[in-house]
């Protein structure tokens, strides 16, 4: 896991703990990166099995 992937993962996990589901805009604001970089990192985390998206509940599972 790269430093950026770890940062995105921590943001998602921390927001999830407070009952929030981070939006793309939240991630862009908190990381300072563009949409493409965030999408690549999230896709990589999903392929590694670190993150899962629940389509029915529309929230991240970790």
PDB file of N, H, CA, C and O in Angstrom:
ATOM      1  N   UNK A   1       0.849  -1.178   0.000  1.00  0.00           N
ATOM      2  CA  UNK A   1       0.000   0.000   0.000  1.00  0.00           C
ATOM      3  C   UNK A   1       0.896   1.244   0.000  1.00  0.00           C
ATOM      4  O   UNK A   1       1.818   1.363   0.807  1.00  0.00           O
ATOM      5  N   UNK A   2       0.609   2.146  -0.903  1.00  0.00           N
ATOM      6  H   UNK A   2      -0.140   2.050  -1.558  1.00  0.00           H
ATOM      7  CA  UNK A   2       1.407   3.367  -0.982  1.00  0.00           C
ATOM      8  C   UNK A   2       0.969   4.337   0.126  1.00  0.00           C
ATOM      9  O   UNK A   2      -0.060   4.134   0.770  1.00  0.00           O
ATOM     10  N   UNK A   3       1.758   5.380   0.333  1.00  0.00           N
ATOM     11  H   UNK A   3       2.594   5.545  -0.190  1.00  0.00           H
ATOM     12  CA  UNK A   3       1.408   6.384   1.336  1.00  0.00           C
ATOM     13  C   UNK A   3       0.067   7.031   1.017  1.00  0.00           C
ATOM     14  O   UNK A   3      -0.750   7.251   1.911  1.00  0.00           O
ATOM     15  N   UNK A   4      -0.160   7.337  -0.267  1.00  0.00           N
ATOM     16  H   UNK A   4       0.504   7.158  -0.994  1.00  0.00           H
ATOM     17  CA  UNK A   4      -1.411   7.972  -0.647  1.00  0.00           C
ATOM     18  C   UNK A   4      -2.597   7.034  -0.443  1.00  0.00           C
ATOM     19  O   UNK A   4      -3.653   7.464   0.023  1.00  0.00           O
ATOM     20  N   UNK A   5      -2.432   5.759  -0.786  1.00  0.00           N
ATOM     21  H   UNK A   5      -1.575   5.410  -1.164  1.00  0.00           H
ATOM     22  CA  UNK A   5      -3.504   4.785  -0.564  1.00  0.00           C
ATOM     23  C   UNK A   5      -3.811   4.672   0.925  1.00  0.00           C
ATOM     24  O   UNK A   5      -4.974   4.591   1.319  1.00  0.00           O
ATOM     25  N   UNK A   6      -2.772   4.666   1.747  1.00  0.00           N
ATOM     26  H   UNK A   6      -1.826   4.732   1.427  1.00  0.00           H
ATOM     27  CA  UNK A   6      -2.946   4.588   3.188  1.00  0.00           C
ATOM     28  C   UNK A   6      -3.713   5.817   3.709  1.00  0.00           C
ATOM     29  O   UNK A   6      -4.567   5.702   4.588  1.00  0.00           O
ATOM     30  N   UNK A   7      -3.391   6.991   3.151  1.00  0.00           N
ATOM     31  H   UNK A   7      -2.697   7.084   2.437  1.00  0.00           H
ATOM     32  CA  UNK A   7      -4.070   8.226   3.548  1.00  0.00           C
ATOM     33  C   UNK A   7      -5.555   8.162   3.190  1.00  0.00           C
ATOM     34  O   UNK A   7      -6.409   8.485   4.016  1.00  0.00           O
ATOM     35  N   UNK A   8      -5.863   7.744   1.961  1.00  0.00           N
ATOM     36  H   UNK A   8      -5.170   7.481   1.290  1.00  0.00           H
ATOM     37  CA  UNK A   8      -7.259   7.625   1.526  1.00  0.00           C
ATOM     38  C   UNK A   8      -7.992   6.607   2.399  1.00  0.00           C
ATOM     39  O   UNK A   8      -9.124   6.846   2.820  1.00  0.00           O
ATOM     40  N   UNK A   9      -7.354   5.490   2.665  1.00  0.00           N
ATOM     41  H   UNK A   9      -6.434   5.297   2.324  1.00  0.00           H
ATOM     42  CA  UNK A   9      -7.947   4.445   3.505  1.00  0.00           C
ATOM     43  C   UNK A   9      -8.276   4.993   4.892  1.00  0.00           C
ATOM     44  O   UNK A   9      -9.371   4.769   5.408  1.00  0.00           O
ATOM     45  N   UNK A  10      -7.329   5.708   5.494  1.00  0.00           N
ATOM     46  H   UNK A  10      -6.439   5.890   5.076  1.00  0.00           H
ATOM     47  CA  UNK A  10      -7.542   6.255   6.836  1.00  0.00           C
ATOM     48  C   UNK A  10      -8.672   7.274   6.851  1.00  0.00           C
ATOM     49  O   UNK A  10      -9.460   7.306   7.796  1.00  0.00           O
ATOM     50  N   UNK A  11      -8.761   8.094   5.834  1.00  0.00           N
ATOM     51  H   UNK A  11      -8.120   8.068   5.066  1.00  0.00           H
ATOM     52  CA  UNK A  11      -9.850   9.077   5.760  1.00  0.00           C
ATOM     53  C   UNK A  11     -11.192   8.359   5.704  1.00  0.00           C
ATOM     54  O   UNK A  11     -12.122   8.720   6.425  1.00  0.00           O
ATOM     55  N   UNK A  12     -11.296   7.350   4.857  1.00  0.00           N
ATOM     56  H   UNK A  12     -10.541   7.056   4.271  1.00  0.00           H
ATOM     57  CA  UNK A  12     -12.550   6.606   4.721  1.00  0.00           C
ATOM     58  C   UNK A  12     -12.901   5.907   6.028  1.00  0.00           C
ATOM     59  O   UNK A  12     -14.049   5.965   6.468  1.00  0.00           O
ATOM     60  N   UNK A  13     -11.929   5.248   6.654  1.00  0.00           N
ATOM     61  H   UNK A  13     -10.997   5.201   6.296  1.00  0.00           H
ATOM     62  CA  UNK A  13     -12.173   4.534   7.909  1.00  0.00           C
ATOM     63  C   UNK A  13     -12.575   5.507   9.010  1.00  0.00           C
ATOM     64  O   UNK A  13     -13.536   5.252   9.735  1.00  0.00           O
ATOM     65  N   UNK A  14     -11.855   6.615   9.146  1.00  0.00           N
ATOM     66  H   UNK A  14     -11.073   6.822   8.557  1.00  0.00           H
ATOM     67  CA  UNK A  14     -12.165   7.574  10.209  1.00  0.00           C
ATOM     68  C   UNK A  14     -13.545   8.196  10.023  1.00  0.00           C
ATOM     69  O   UNK A  14     -14.283   8.351  10.995  1.00  0.00           O
ATOM     70  N   UNK A  15     -13.901   8.550   8.805  1.00  0.00           N
ATOM     71  H   UNK A  15     -13.301   8.423   8.015  1.00  0.00           H
ATOM     72  CA  UNK A  15     -15.226   9.124   8.566  1.00  0.00           C
ATOM     73  C   UNK A  15     -16.308   8.074   8.811  1.00  0.00           C
ATOM     74  O   UNK A  15     -17.387   8.393   9.310  1.00  0.00           O
ATOM     75  N   UNK A  16     -16.018   6.827   8.460  1.00  0.00           N
ATOM     76  H   UNK A  16     -15.141   6.568   8.054  1.00  0.00           H
ATOM     77  CA  UNK A  16     -16.970   5.733   8.683  1.00  0.00           C
ATOM     78  C   UNK A  16     -17.241   5.556  10.188  1.00  0.00           C
ATOM     79  O   UNK A  16     -18.370   5.277  10.591  1.00  0.00           O
ATOM     80  N   UNK A  17     -16.211   5.720  10.998  1.00  0.00           N
ATOM     81  H   UNK A  17     -15.294   5.947  10.671  1.00  0.00           H
ATOM     82  CA  UNK A  17     -16.367   5.586  12.454  1.00  0.00           C
ATOM     83  C   UNK A  17     -17.330   6.629  13.014  1.00  0.00           C
ATOM     84  O   UNK A  17     -17.994   6.384  14.020  1.00  0.00           O
ATOM     85  N   UNK A  18     -17.406   7.774  12.375  1.00  0.00           N
ATOM     86  H   UNK A  18     -16.867   7.972  11.557  1.00  0.00           H
ATOM     87  CA  UNK A  18     -18.311   8.834  12.811  1.00  0.00           C
ATOM     88  C   UNK A  18     -19.644   8.811  12.053  1.00  0.00           C
ATOM     89  O   UNK A  18     -20.407   9.776  12.095  1.00  0.00           O
ATOM     90  N   UNK A  19     -19.910   7.719  11.374  1.00  0.00           N
ATOM     91  H   UNK A  19     -19.291   6.935  11.340  1.00  0.00           H
ATOM     92  CA  UNK A  19     -21.178   7.536  10.697  1.00  0.00           C
ATOM     93  C   UNK A  19     -21.332   8.328   9.413  1.00  0.00           C
ATOM     94  O   UNK A  19     -22.450   8.548   8.946  1.00  0.00           O
ATOM     95  N   UNK A  20     -20.220   8.757   8.840  1.00  0.00           N
ATOM     96  H   UNK A  20     -19.312   8.579   9.219  1.00  0.00           H
ATOM     97  CA  UNK A  20     -20.270   9.527   7.599  1.00  0.00           C
ATOM     98  C   UNK A  20     -19.691   8.708   6.464  1.00  0.00           C
ATOM     99  O   UNK A  20     -18.822   7.860   6.668  1.00  0.00           O
ATOM    100  N   UNK A  21     -20.181   8.974   5.275  1.00  0.00           N
ATOM    101  H   UNK A  21     -20.886   9.663   5.109  1.00  0.00           H
ATOM    102  CA  UNK A  21     -19.681   8.308   4.089  1.00  0.00           C
ATOM    103  C   UNK A  21     -18.991   9.375   3.235  1.00  0.00           C
ATOM    104  O   UNK A  21     -19.670  10.235   2.674  1.00  0.00           O
ATOM    105  N   UNK A  22     -17.658   9.339   3.122  1.00  0.00           N
ATOM    106  H   UNK A  22     -17.106   8.641   3.578  1.00  0.00           H
ATOM    107  CA  UNK A  22     -16.961  10.408   2.402  1.00  0.00           C
ATOM    108  C   UNK A  22     -17.314  10.447   0.918  1.00  0.00           C
ATOM    109  O   UNK A  22     -17.366   9.416   0.248  1.00  0.00           O
ATOM    110  N   UNK A  23     -17.550  11.640   0.431  1.00  0.00           N
ATOM    111  H   UNK A  23     -17.508  12.477   0.976  1.00  0.00           H
ATOM    112  CA  UNK A  23     -17.818  11.834  -0.987  1.00  0.00           C
ATOM    113  C   UNK A  23     -16.494  12.058  -1.700  1.00  0.00           C
ATOM    114  O   UNK A  23     -15.450  12.216  -1.067  1.00  0.00           O
ATOM    115  N   UNK A  24     -16.552  12.067  -3.001  1.00  0.00           N
ATOM    116  H   UNK A  24     -17.400  11.939  -3.515  1.00  0.00           H
ATOM    117  CA  UNK A  24     -15.354  12.355  -3.783  1.00  0.00           C
ATOM    118  C   UNK A  24     -14.833  13.751  -3.448  1.00  0.00           C
ATOM    119  O   UNK A  24     -13.623  13.959  -3.352  1.00  0.00           O
ATOM    120  N   UNK A  25     -15.739  14.699  -3.273  1.00  0.00           N
ATOM    121  H   UNK A  25     -16.721  14.530  -3.351  1.00  0.00           H
ATOM    122  CA  UNK A  25     -15.315  16.055  -2.907  1.00  0.00           C
ATOM    123  C   UNK A  25     -14.641  16.096  -1.542  1.00  0.00           C
ATOM    124  O   UNK A  25     -13.683  16.846  -1.349  1.00  0.00           O
ATOM    125  N   UNK A  26     -15.133  15.293  -0.582  1.00  0.00           N
ATOM    126  H   UNK A  26     -15.911  14.685  -0.738  1.00  0.00           H
ATOM    127  CA  UNK A  26     -14.482  15.210   0.733  1.00  0.00           C
ATOM    128  C   UNK A  26     -13.048  14.717   0.571  1.00  0.00           C
ATOM    129  O   UNK A  26     -12.117  15.279   1.149  1.00  0.00           O
ATOM    130  N   UNK A  27     -12.882  13.657  -0.226  1.00  0.00           N
ATOM    131  H   UNK A  27     -13.637  13.201  -0.696  1.00  0.00           H
ATOM    132  CA  UNK A  27     -11.553  13.085  -0.420  1.00  0.00           C
ATOM    133  C   UNK A  27     -10.636  14.057  -1.158  1.00  0.00           C
ATOM    134  O   UNK A  27      -9.449  14.146  -0.845  1.00  0.00           O
ATOM    135  N   UNK A  28     -11.172  14.780  -2.129  1.00  0.00           N
ATOM    136  H   UNK A  28     -12.136  14.707  -2.384  1.00  0.00           H
ATOM    137  CA  UNK A  28     -10.368  15.765  -2.863  1.00  0.00           C
ATOM    138  C   UNK A  28      -9.896  16.868  -1.916  1.00  0.00           C
ATOM    139  O   UNK A  28      -8.738  17.283  -1.958  1.00  0.00           O
ATOM    140  N   UNK A  29     -10.807  17.334  -1.064  1.00  0.00           N
ATOM    141  H   UNK A  29     -11.747  16.997  -1.030  1.00  0.00           H
ATOM    142  CA  UNK A  29     -10.460  18.402  -0.130  1.00  0.00           C
ATOM    143  C   UNK A  29      -9.441  17.935   0.921  1.00  0.00           C
ATOM    144  O   UNK A  29      -8.507  18.667   1.248  1.00  0.00           O
ATOM    145  N   UNK A  30      -9.620  16.733   1.442  1.00  0.00           N
ATOM    146  H   UNK A  30     -10.379  16.138   1.177  1.00  0.00           H
ATOM    147  CA  UNK A  30      -8.758  16.245   2.517  1.00  0.00           C
ATOM    148  C   UNK A  30      -7.383  15.777   2.031  1.00  0.00           C
ATOM    149  O   UNK A  30      -6.412  15.810   2.787  1.00  0.00           O
ATOM    150  N   UNK A  31      -7.303  15.343   0.775  1.00  0.00           N
ATOM    151  H   UNK A  31      -8.092  15.316   0.161  1.00  0.00           H
ATOM    152  CA  UNK A  31      -6.017  14.861   0.263  1.00  0.00           C
ATOM    153  C   UNK A  31      -5.294  15.890  -0.582  1.00  0.00           C
ATOM    154  O   UNK A  31      -4.069  15.848  -0.695  1.00  0.00           O
ATOM    155  N   UNK A  32      -6.032  16.814  -1.178  1.00  0.00           N
ATOM    156  H   UNK A  32      -7.027  16.848  -1.087  1.00  0.00           H
ATOM    157  CA  UNK A  32      -5.426  17.797  -2.064  1.00  0.00           C
ATOM    158  C   UNK A  32      -5.085  17.221  -3.435  1.00  0.00           C
ATOM    159  O   UNK A  32      -4.349  17.833  -4.209  1.00  0.00           O
ATOM    160  N   UNK A  33      -5.624  16.046  -3.728  1.00  0.00           N
ATOM    161  H   UNK A  33      -6.222  15.548  -3.100  1.00  0.00           H
ATOM    162  CA  UNK A  33      -5.359  15.392  -5.016  1.00  0.00           C
ATOM    163  C   UNK A  33      -6.559  15.522  -5.936  1.00  0.00           C
ATOM    164  O   UNK A  33      -7.642  15.921  -5.509  1.00  0.00           O
ATOM    165  N   UNK A  34      -6.357  15.181  -7.201  1.00  0.00           N
ATOM    166  H   UNK A  34      -5.477  14.857  -7.548  1.00  0.00           H
ATOM    167  CA  UNK A  34      -7.452  15.277  -8.162  1.00  0.00           C
ATOM    168  C   UNK A  34      -8.266  13.978  -8.187  1.00  0.00           C
ATOM    169  O   UNK A  34      -7.889  12.973  -7.585  1.00  0.00           O
ATOM    170  N   UNK A  35      -9.386  14.034  -8.900  1.00  0.00           N
ATOM    171  H   UNK A  35      -9.693  14.850  -9.389  1.00  0.00           H
ATOM    172  CA  UNK A  35     -10.317  12.908  -8.951  1.00  0.00           C
ATOM    173  C   UNK A  35      -9.671  11.641  -9.496  1.00  0.00           C
ATOM    174  O   UNK A  35      -9.909  10.548  -8.980  1.00  0.00           O
ATOM    175  N   UNK A  36      -8.866  11.781 -10.522  1.00  0.00           N
ATOM    176  H   UNK A  36      -8.673  12.669 -10.941  1.00  0.00           H
ATOM    177  CA  UNK A  36      -8.240  10.605 -11.134  1.00  0.00           C
ATOM    178  C   UNK A  36      -7.322   9.879 -10.149  1.00  0.00           C
ATOM    179  O   UNK A  36      -7.360   8.652 -10.057  1.00  0.00           O
ATOM    180  N   UNK A  37      -6.499  10.629  -9.415  1.00  0.00           N
ATOM    181  H   UNK A  37      -6.469  11.626  -9.490  1.00  0.00           H
ATOM    182  CA  UNK A  37      -5.589  10.016  -8.431  1.00  0.00           C
ATOM    183  C   UNK A  37      -6.370   9.295  -7.341  1.00  0.00           C
ATOM    184  O   UNK A  37      -5.992   8.203  -6.917  1.00  0.00           O
ATOM    185  N   UNK A  38      -7.454   9.907  -6.890  1.00  0.00           N
ATOM    186  H   UNK A  38      -7.760  10.795  -7.234  1.00  0.00           H
ATOM    187  CA  UNK A  38      -8.267   9.297  -5.832  1.00  0.00           C
ATOM    188  C   UNK A  38      -8.930   8.026  -6.340  1.00  0.00           C
ATOM    189  O   UNK A  38      -8.951   7.012  -5.643  1.00  0.00           O
ATOM    190  N   UNK A  39      -9.468   8.077  -7.546  1.00  0.00           N
ATOM    191  H   UNK A  39      -9.451   8.900  -8.113  1.00  0.00           H
ATOM    192  CA  UNK A  39     -10.118   6.882  -8.116  1.00  0.00           C
ATOM    193  C   UNK A  39      -9.122   5.723  -8.275  1.00  0.00           C
ATOM    194  O   UNK A  39      -9.462   4.569  -8.014  1.00  0.00           O
ATOM    195  N   UNK A  40      -7.912   6.033  -8.696  1.00  0.00           N
ATOM    196  H   UNK A  40      -7.635   6.970  -8.908  1.00  0.00           H
ATOM    197  CA  UNK A  40      -6.876   4.999  -8.842  1.00  0.00           C
ATOM    198  C   UNK A  40      -6.559   4.377  -7.484  1.00  0.00           C
ATOM    199  O   UNK A  40      -6.453   3.157  -7.363  1.00  0.00           O
ATOM    200  N   UNK A  41      -6.409   5.223  -6.463  1.00  0.00           N
ATOM    201  H   UNK A  41      -6.495   6.214  -6.561  1.00  0.00           H
ATOM    202  CA  UNK A  41      -6.085   4.724  -5.122  1.00  0.00           C
ATOM    203  C   UNK A  41      -7.218   3.860  -4.565  1.00  0.00           C
ATOM    204  O   UNK A  41      -6.968   2.793  -4.004  1.00  0.00           O
ATOM    205  N   UNK A  42      -8.458   4.318  -4.718  1.00  0.00           N
ATOM    206  H   UNK A  42      -8.661   5.185  -5.174  1.00  0.00           H
ATOM    207  CA  UNK A  42      -9.605   3.569  -4.208  1.00  0.00           C
ATOM    208  C   UNK A  42      -9.740   2.237  -4.947  1.00  0.00           C
ATOM    209  O   UNK A  42     -10.011   1.206  -4.331  1.00  0.00           O
ATOM    210  N   UNK A  43      -9.554   2.262  -6.247  1.00  0.00           N
ATOM    211  H   UNK A  43      -9.335   3.099  -6.747  1.00  0.00           H
ATOM    212  CA  UNK A  43      -9.636   1.026  -7.036  1.00  0.00           C
ATOM    213  C   UNK A  43      -8.566   0.030  -6.581  1.00  0.00           C
ATOM    214  O   UNK A  43      -8.831  -1.167  -6.467  1.00  0.00           O
ATOM    215  N   UNK A  44      -7.365   0.531  -6.323  1.00  0.00           N
ATOM    216  H   UNK A  44      -7.150   1.503  -6.415  1.00  0.00           H
ATOM    217  CA  UNK A  44      -6.283  -0.323  -5.845  1.00  0.00           C
ATOM    218  C   UNK A  44      -6.622  -0.917  -4.473  1.00  0.00           C
ATOM    219  O   UNK A  44      -6.392  -2.102  -4.234  1.00  0.00           O
ATOM    220  N   UNK A  45      -7.164  -0.098  -3.583  1.00  0.00           N
ATOM    221  H   UNK A  45      -7.351   0.865  -3.777  1.00  0.00           H
ATOM    222  CA  UNK A  45      -7.554  -0.592  -2.253  1.00  0.00           C
ATOM    223  C   UNK A  45      -8.646  -1.650  -2.352  1.00  0.00           C
ATOM    224  O   UNK A  45      -8.653  -2.612  -1.585  1.00  0.00           O
ATOM    225  N   UNK A  46      -9.565  -1.475  -3.293  1.00  0.00           N
ATOM    226  H   UNK A  46      -9.560  -0.693  -3.916  1.00  0.00           H
ATOM    227  CA  UNK A  46     -10.626  -2.469  -3.478  1.00  0.00           C
ATOM    228  C   UNK A  46     -10.059  -3.770  -4.041  1.00  0.00           C
ATOM    229  O   UNK A  46     -10.479  -4.854  -3.636  1.00  0.00           O
ATOM    230  N   UNK A  47      -9.113  -3.672  -4.964  1.00  0.00           N
ATOM    231  H   UNK A  47      -8.772  -2.791  -5.293  1.00  0.00           H
ATOM    232  CA  UNK A  47      -8.507  -4.878  -5.540  1.00  0.00           C
ATOM    233  C   UNK A  47      -7.680  -5.626  -4.498  1.00  0.00           C
ATOM    234  O   UNK A  47      -7.587  -6.852  -4.556  1.00  0.00           O
ATOM    235  N   UNK A  48      -7.080  -4.915  -3.550  1.00  0.00           N
ATOM    236  H   UNK A  48      -7.155  -3.919  -3.503  1.00  0.00           H
ATOM    237  CA  UNK A  48      -6.308  -5.548  -2.477  1.00  0.00           C
ATOM    238  C   UNK A  48      -7.221  -6.136  -1.401  1.00  0.00           C
ATOM    239  O   UNK A  48      -6.767  -6.892  -0.543  1.00  0.00           O
ATOM    240  N   UNK A  49      -8.506  -5.787  -1.450  1.00  0.00           N
ATOM    241  H   UNK A  49      -8.875  -5.173  -2.147  1.00  0.00           H
ATOM    242  CA  UNK A  49      -9.445  -6.299  -0.459  1.00  0.00           C
ATOM    243  C   UNK A  49      -9.505  -5.472   0.810  1.00  0.00           C
ATOM    244  O   UNK A  49     -10.112  -5.897   1.792  1.00  0.00           O
ATOM    245  N   UNK A  50      -8.888  -4.298   0.811  1.00  0.00           N
ATOM    246  H   UNK A  50      -8.395  -3.953   0.013  1.00  0.00           H
ATOM    247  CA  UNK A  50      -8.890  -3.438   1.989  1.00  0.00           C
ATOM    248  C   UNK A  50     -10.225  -2.709   2.146  1.00  0.00           C
ATOM    249  O   UNK A  50     -10.660  -2.443   3.267  1.00  0.00           O
ATOM    250  N   UNK A  51     -10.870  -2.387   1.036  1.00  0.00           N
ATOM    251  H   UNK A  51     -10.517  -2.603   0.125  1.00  0.00           H
ATOM    252  CA  UNK A  51     -12.157  -1.688   1.046  1.00  0.00           C
ATOM    253  C   UNK A  51     -13.163  -2.448   0.207  1.00  0.00           C
ATOM    254  O   UNK A  51     -12.815  -3.095  -0.781  1.00  0.00           O
ATOM    255  N   UNK A  52     -14.429  -2.357   0.625  1.00  0.00           N
ATOM    256  H   UNK A  52     -14.711  -1.831   1.427  1.00  0.00           H
ATOM    257  CA  UNK A  52     -15.525  -2.923  -0.154  1.00  0.00           C
ATOM    258  C   UNK A  52     -16.655  -1.919  -0.141  1.00  0.00           C
ATOM    259  O   UNK A  52     -16.879  -1.246   0.865  1.00  0.00           O
ATOM    260  N   UNK A  53     -17.374  -1.812  -1.258  1.00  0.00           N
ATOM    261  H   UNK A  53     -17.192  -2.359  -2.075  1.00  0.00           H
ATOM    262  CA  UNK A  53     -18.498  -0.903  -1.390  1.00  0.00           C
ATOM    263  C   UNK A  53     -19.783  -1.711  -1.348  1.00  0.00           C
ATOM    264  O   UNK A  53     -19.967  -2.628  -2.149  1.00  0.00           O
ATOM    265  N   UNK A  54     -20.675  -1.378  -0.419  1.00  0.00           N
ATOM    266  H   UNK A  54     -20.525  -0.633   0.231  1.00  0.00           H
ATOM    267  CA  UNK A  54     -21.981  -2.022  -0.333  1.00  0.00           C
ATOM    268  C   UNK A  54     -22.950  -1.231  -1.214  1.00  0.00           C
ATOM    269  O   UNK A  54     -23.350  -0.119  -0.868  1.00  0.00           O
ATOM    270  N   UNK A  55     -23.318  -1.814  -2.347  1.00  0.00           N
ATOM    271  H   UNK A  55     -22.993  -2.717  -2.627  1.00  0.00           H
ATOM    272  CA  UNK A  55     -24.168  -1.113  -3.318  1.00  0.00           C
ATOM    273  C   UNK A  55     -25.574  -0.866  -2.783  1.00  0.00           C
ATOM    274  O   UNK A  55     -26.186   0.155  -3.096  1.00  0.00           O
ATOM    275  N   UNK A  56     -26.086  -1.790  -1.981  1.00  0.00           N
ATOM    276  H   UNK A  56     -25.588  -2.619  -1.727  1.00  0.00           H
ATOM    277  CA  UNK A  56     -27.441  -1.639  -1.462  1.00  0.00           C
ATOM    278  C   UNK A  56     -27.523  -0.537  -0.417  1.00  0.00           C
ATOM    279  O   UNK A  56     -28.431   0.294  -0.453  1.00  0.00           O
ATOM    280  N   UNK A  57     -26.577  -0.531   0.512  1.00  0.00           N
ATOM    281  H   UNK A  57     -25.840  -1.206   0.542  1.00  0.00           H
ATOM    282  CA  UNK A  57     -26.583   0.470   1.584  1.00  0.00           C
ATOM    283  C   UNK A  57     -25.852   1.747   1.182  1.00  0.00           C
ATOM    284  O   UNK A  57     -25.938   2.767   1.867  1.00  0.00           O
ATOM    285  N   UNK A  58     -25.138   1.677   0.072  1.00  0.00           N
ATOM    286  H   UNK A  58     -25.068   0.849  -0.484  1.00  0.00           H
ATOM    287  CA  UNK A  58     -24.357   2.822  -0.440  1.00  0.00           C
ATOM    288  C   UNK A  58     -23.390   3.362   0.601  1.00  0.00           C
ATOM    289  O   UNK A  58     -23.394   4.546   0.940  1.00  0.00           O
ATOM    290  N   UNK A  59     -22.545   2.433   1.104  1.00  0.00           N
ATOM    291  H   UNK A  59     -22.541   1.471   0.829  1.00  0.00           H
ATOM    292  CA  UNK A  59     -21.523   2.853   2.065  1.00  0.00           C
ATOM    293  C   UNK A  59     -20.328   1.917   2.001  1.00  0.00           C
ATOM    294  O   UNK A  59     -20.418   0.798   1.498  1.00  0.00           O
ATOM    295  N   UNK A  60     -19.215   2.397   2.517  1.00  0.00           N
ATOM    296  H   UNK A  60     -19.141   3.307   2.926  1.00  0.00           H
ATOM    297  CA  UNK A  60     -17.979   1.614   2.534  1.00  0.00           C
ATOM    298  C   UNK A  60     -18.014   0.601   3.655  1.00  0.00           C
ATOM    299  O   UNK A  60     -18.533   0.868   4.738  1.00  0.00           O
ATOM    300  N   UNK A  61     -17.456  -0.561   3.382  1.00  0.00           N
ATOM    301  H   UNK A  61     -17.034  -0.777   2.502  1.00  0.00           H
ATOM    302  CA  UNK A  61     -17.258  -1.600   4.376  1.00  0.00           C
ATOM    303  C   UNK A  61     -15.756  -1.821   4.501  1.00  0.00           C
ATOM    304  O   UNK A  61     -15.037  -1.837   3.502  1.00  0.00           O
ATOM    305  N   UNK A  62     -15.295  -1.990   5.719  1.00  0.00           N
ATOM    306  H   UNK A  62     -15.879  -1.977   6.531  1.00  0.00           H
ATOM    307  CA  UNK A  62     -13.863  -2.256   5.910  1.00  0.00           C
ATOM    308  C   UNK A  62     -13.659  -3.335   6.918  1.00  0.00           C
ATOM    309  O   UNK A  62     -12.521  -3.698   7.213  1.00  0.00           O
TER     310      UNK A  62
END
